[in-house]
Amino acid sequence: MTAGAVERSPRATLATLRRDPRDLWPEHARKLYDFLVGLYGEDDVLPTLAASWIAHQRSVNTQRAYARGFRIFEEFAREHCTHPMAVKFPLADTFRLYLETTPTWVRVKGGRRGEMVRAGKPYSDASRANALSAASSFFSYLDVVSDEPLKNPFDAVARPYLDPDYSPTVGYTEEEWVTLVVTARDHHRVAAYRKRAYALLLLLYTCCLRIDSLLNARVEDLGYDKGHRVLLLEKMKGGGRKKKPIPPVAWDALQDYLGGRTEGWLFQTATGGQLDEPAVWRLLQALAKRAGLPPRGPHGTKGDAITHALAKKDARPDKIQRWADHKDSRTTQRYNRRKELLDDSPGYSVGADLAGALQGGEG
């Protein structure tokens, strides 16, 4: 038999397909696996099951959030000398109280690189809800893959109430957004990165994008369709693909930044690597400080874009809902309510009358 015949034989073909399933895990699943193996070893089933559970989530954002929440739960279980998979309801309910009172990890100022201490504020409502949801989702996954029914110890654990009309993220007005974008274009401290910062802000804002979706895009995802310059996104929240039309102002800025580059990450580091969220967070903090604006991260950009679009005289909520990739119209309208809670506060009228009365009294 010739060498070519051996290579084409069914047995040889099957041999080449025997890959470790872990090779297909997404980034956050692999990282959680490595973290847990370092604690429990490869013989424990926890690392594999936890990573498989993360890989089971469709959204990259959910994978990241659940992996972060699970680490908090695992640390709690370990501190209470209990294997995470052996947690029962009494300890699960104690985890809720632990999240409400335990200081969070913060970096030590002036300490060694990576040195951390529990000295921060207790977990926020959103972080507590995420950690409890992650732990509950993990046990639900165990029930699916187990040969015997498994009761979820978090089923009866109370979750914190999250007011849908509240957001801790600082919002910018349209005028403040212009100031921020001009600062990125003309006054960014590092002149070599001005084009990148300017194009990134314009795409985030005018395409109503999540930062993780934009950072996962590549130059090869740019295209043309029915008269529009478009960006093909493949990792939308909840999965799926979508073409986003790019307005001319953002397209021109992007082409100026790319400078003829035709491949690689759309937004990359100086060495050609993928730009990450911490880098964008630091960028926006620096730009806000330079522009004299309140500090904020990249996650408020999409909310600002939606709020500003809804405020236009010819605004069509249904079109804005599709632009924002919201499945439910109530999600889109929530941005209106948040703004109205501030703009329409009766406190302004009451305060103005009080101020007038006080000035009159001084006279």
C-alpha positions in Angstrom: 0.0 0.0 0.0 1.3 3.4 -0.9 1.9 6.3 1.5 -0.9 8.2 -0.1 -3.3 5.3 0.4 -2.5 5.2 4.1 -3.2 8.9 4.5 -6.6 8.5 2.8 -7.6 5.3 4.7 -10.7 5.7 7.0 -8.6 4.6 10.0 -6.0 7.1 9.4 -8.6 9.8 8.9 -10.3 9.0 12.2 -6.9 9.1 14.0 -6.4 12.7 12.8 -9.8 13.7 14.3 -9.1 12.4 17.8 -8.7 15.8 19.4 -9.1 16.8 23.0 -12.5 18.5 23.3 -10.8 21.1 25.5 -9.1 22.4 22.4 -12.4 23.8 21.3 -13.3 25.6 24.5 -13.6 29.4 24.3 -11.1 31.6 26.1 -13.0 32.1 29.4 -13.6 28.3 29.7 -9.9 27.6 29.3 -8.9 30.2 31.8 -11.3 28.9 34.4 -10.1 25.3 33.8 -6.5 26.3 34.3 -7.4 28.3 37.5 -9.3 25.4 39.0 -6.7 22.7 38.0 -4.2 24.8 39.9 -6.4 24.4 43.0 -8.0 21.0 42.7 -5.7 19.1 40.3 -6.6 17.3 37.0 -8.1 14.3 38.8 -11.0 16.3 40.3 -14.0 16.6 38.0 -14.7 20.2 39.0 -12.3 21.9 36.5 -13.7 20.0 33.5 -17.3 20.4 34.5 -17.0 24.1 35.3 -15.2 24.9 32.1 -17.7 22.8 30.0 -20.5 24.8 31.6 -18.8 28.1 30.6 -18.3 26.8 27.1 -22.0 25.9 27.0 -23.0 29.6 27.3 -23.6 31.1 23.8 -22.6 34.7 24.6 -19.0 35.7 25.2 -20.3 38.3 27.6 -22.2 35.6 29.6 -19.1 33.4 29.6 -17.0 36.1 31.0 -19.6 37.2 33.6 -20.3 33.7 34.8 -16.6 32.8 35.0 -16.1 35.8 37.2 -19.1 35.1 39.4 -18.1 31.4 39.7 -14.6 32.4 41.0 -16.3 34.3 43.8 -18.5 31.3 44.7 -15.5 28.9 44.5 -13.4 31.1 46.8 -16.3 31.2 49.3 -16.8 27.5 49.3 -13.1 26.9 49.7 -12.9 29.3 52.7 -15.7 27.2 54.3 -13.8 24.0 53.7 -16.5 22.7 51.3 -16.0 21.4 47.7 -18.1 23.7 45.4 -20.1 20.7 44.1 -21.0 19.6 47.6 -22.6 22.9 48.6 -26.1 22.5 50.1 -28.9 25.1 50.7 -27.8 26.4 54.1 -24.3 27.2 52.8 -25.7 28.6 49.5 -27.9 30.9 51.5 -24.9 32.0 53.6 -23.2 32.8 50.4 -25.9 35.5 49.8 -25.0 37.1 53.2 -21.3 36.8 52.5 -21.7 38.8 49.3 -23.6 41.5 51.2 -20.9 42.1 53.9 -17.5 40.9 52.6 -15.0 43.5 51.4 -13.9 43.1 47.8 -10.3 42.6 46.6 -8.4 45.8 45.7 -4.8 46.5 44.6 -2.4 47.6 47.3 -1.2 51.1 46.5 2.6 51.1 46.4 2.7 47.4 46.9 4.2 44.7 44.8 2.8 44.1 41.3 -0.4 42.1 41.6 -0.6 42.4 45.4 -4.2 42.5 46.5 -6.0 43.0 49.8 -9.7 42.7 50.9 -10.3 46.4 51.7 -12.8 47.4 49.0 -16.6 48.1 49.3 -18.8 45.0 49.5 -20.1 43.6 46.2 -22.6 45.7 44.4 -26.2 44.6 43.8 -25.3 43.7 40.2 -22.1 41.7 41.2 -24.1 39.8 43.9 -26.8 39.0 41.4 -24.3 37.8 38.9 -22.4 35.6 41.4 -25.7 34.0 42.6 -26.9 33.5 39.0 -23.6 31.9 38.0 -23.6 29.5 40.9 -27.3 28.6 40.2 -26.6 28.1 36.5 -23.6 25.9 37.3 -25.8 23.5 39.4 -28.5 23.5 36.8 -25.9 22.4 34.3 -24.7 19.7 36.7 -28.3 18.4 36.8 -28.4 18.2 33.0 -25.2 16.2 32.7 -25.7 14.0 35.8 -27.1 10.5 35.6 -29.2 11.2 38.7 -31.5 14.1 39.5 -29.6 16.9 41.3 -31.3 19.5 43.4 -30.0 23.1 42.9 -29.1 24.5 46.3 -29.6 28.0 44.9 -33.2 27.6 43.8 -34.6 29.1 47.1 -31.8 31.7 47.6 -33.1 35.2 47.4 -31.6 37.4 44.7 -31.0 41.2 45.1 -33.6 43.4 43.5 -32.1 45.3 40.5 -34.1 48.4 39.6 -34.2 48.4 35.8 -34.4 52.2 35.7 -31.1 52.6 37.6 -27.7 52.5 36.1 -24.4 53.3 38.0 -22.8 54.4 34.7 -22.3 58.1 34.2 -24.1 59.4 31.2 -22.8 62.1 28.8 -24.8 64.7 26.9 -24.4 65.1 23.1 -22.2 68.2 23.8 -20.0 66.2 26.2 -19.7 63.5 23.6 -18.4 66.0 21.0 -15.9 67.2 23.6 -14.7 63.6 24.2 -14.4 62.8 20.5 -12.5 66.0 19.7 -10.2 65.3 22.6 -9.5 61.8 21.2 -8.8 63.2 17.7 -6.7 66.2 18.6 -5.5 66.1 22.2 -4.9 62.5 23.2 -1.6 62.4 25.1 0.0 59.9 22.8 -0.2 61.4 19.3 0.5 58.0 17.6 -2.7 56.6 19.1 -5.0 59.5 18.2 -6.4 58.0 15.0 -7.1 54.7 16.7 -8.9 56.4 19.6 -10.9 58.6 17.3 -12.1 55.8 15.1 -12.9 53.5 18.0 -15.1 56.1 19.7 -16.9 56.9 16.5 -17.6 53.2 15.7 -18.8 52.5 19.3 -21.2 55.4 19.3 -22.5 55.7 15.7 -22.9 51.9 15.3 -24.4 51.4 18.8 -21.9 48.6 19.6 -20.9 46.7 22.7 -17.2 47.0 23.3 -16.6 43.2 23.3 -18.3 42.9 19.8 -16.1 45.7 18.4 -12.8 44.4 19.8 -13.6 40.9 18.4 -14.0 42.3 14.9 -11.3 42.0 12.3 -10.5 44.0 9.2 -11.7 41.2 7.1 -15.2 41.7 8.6 -15.5 45.1 6.8 -17.6 45.0 3.6 -20.1 46.6 1.3 -23.8 45.8 0.9 -26.6 47.6 -1.0 -24.7 50.9 -1.0 -23.6 50.7 2.6 -20.2 50.2 4.2 -20.8 47.5 6.8 -19.2 45.6 9.6 -20.1 42.0 10.0 -20.3 41.1 13.7 -20.3 37.4 14.6 -20.3 37.5 18.4 -23.5 39.4 19.3 -25.0 39.2 22.7 -26.9 35.9 22.8 -25.1 34.7 19.7 -25.8 35.3 16.0 -24.5 37.5 13.3 -25.4 40.9 12.1 -24.3 43.5 9.6 -23.9 47.0 11.0 -23.9 50.0 8.6 -21.1 52.4 9.3 -21.9 56.1 8.9 -19.5 58.1 6.7 -17.9 60.0 9.5 -16.9 56.8 11.3 -15.9 55.0 8.0 -13.5 57.9 7.1 -12.0 57.9 10.5 -11.6 54.1 10.4 -9.9 54.1 7.0 -7.5 56.9 8.1 -6.6 54.7 11.1 -6.2 51.5 9.1 -4.0 53.2 6.6 -4.5 50.6 3.9 -4.2 47.6 6.3 -6.4 44.7 5.0 -6.1 42.0 7.7 -5.8 41.5 11.4 -7.8 42.8 14.4 -9.8 45.9 13.5 -8.4 47.6 16.6 -5.0 46.3 17.5 -2.0 47.1 19.7 1.3 48.5 18.4 2.5 44.9 18.1 -0.5 43.7 16.2 -2.2 41.9 19.1 -5.9 42.3 19.9 -6.8 45.4 21.8 -8.5 44.4 25.1 -11.2 46.0 27.3 -8.9 47.1 30.1 -6.9 49.1 27.5 -10.1 50.8 26.2 -11.2 51.4 29.8 -7.8 53.2 30.6 -8.1 55.1 27.3 -11.6 56.5 28.1 -10.5 57.4 31.7 -7.5 59.3 30.4 -9.6 61.1 27.7 -12.3 62.0 30.1 -9.8 63.5 32.5 -8.1 65.5 29.7 -11.5 66.7 28.5 -12.7 67.7 32.0 -15.5 65.2 32.0 -16.6 62.6 34.7 -14.6 59.4 34.4 -16.4 56.4 32.8 -15.7 53.1 31.0 -16.7 51.9 27.6 -19.9 50.2 28.6 -21.9 53.5 28.9 -21.2 54.4 25.3 -24.0 52.3 23.9 -26.5 53.7 26.4 -25.5 57.3 25.5 -26.0 56.5 21.8 -29.5 55.1 22.4 -30.5 58.0 24.7 -29.4 60.6 22.2 -31.1 58.8 19.3 -34.4 58.6 21.2 -34.2 62.4 21.9 -34.2 63.3 18.2 -37.4 64.9 16.9 -37.9 62.3 14.2 -36.9 59.4 16.5 -38.5 56.0 15.6 -38.3 53.7 18.7 -38.7 50.6 16.5 -35.7 51.5 14.4 -33.6 52.4 17.4 -34.5 49.1 19.0 -33.2 47.2 15.9 -30.1 49.5 15.8 -29.4 48.7 19.5 -30.0 45.0 19.0 -32.6 44.8 21.7 -35.1 41.9 21.4 -37.6 43.7 23.7 -38.8 47.3 23.1 -39.0 47.8 26.9 -35.2 47.5 27.1 -34.9 50.4 24.6 -37.5 52.6 26.4 -35.7 52.1 29.7 -33.0 54.5 28.5 -35.7 57.1 28.0 -37.1 56.6 31.5 -33.6 56.9 33.1 -33.1 60.2 31.4 -36.6 61.5 32.3 -36.0 60.6 35.9 -33.3 63.2 35.9 -34.5 65.8 33.4 -38.1 65.9 34.7 -37.3 65.9 38.4 -39.8 68.1 40.3 -36.9 69.0 42.5 -35.7 71.6 40.0 -38.9 73.5 40.2 -39.2 73.2 43.9 -35.5 74.2 44.3 -35.9 77.2 42.0 -38.9 78.5 44.0 -37.0 78.0 47.2 -34.0 79.8 45.8 -36.2 82.8 44.9 -37.8 82.9 48.3 -34.4 82.8 50.0 -33.1 85.6 47.8 -36.2 87.6 48.6 -35.7 87.1 52.3 -32.1 88.3 52.0 -33.3 91.5 50.5 
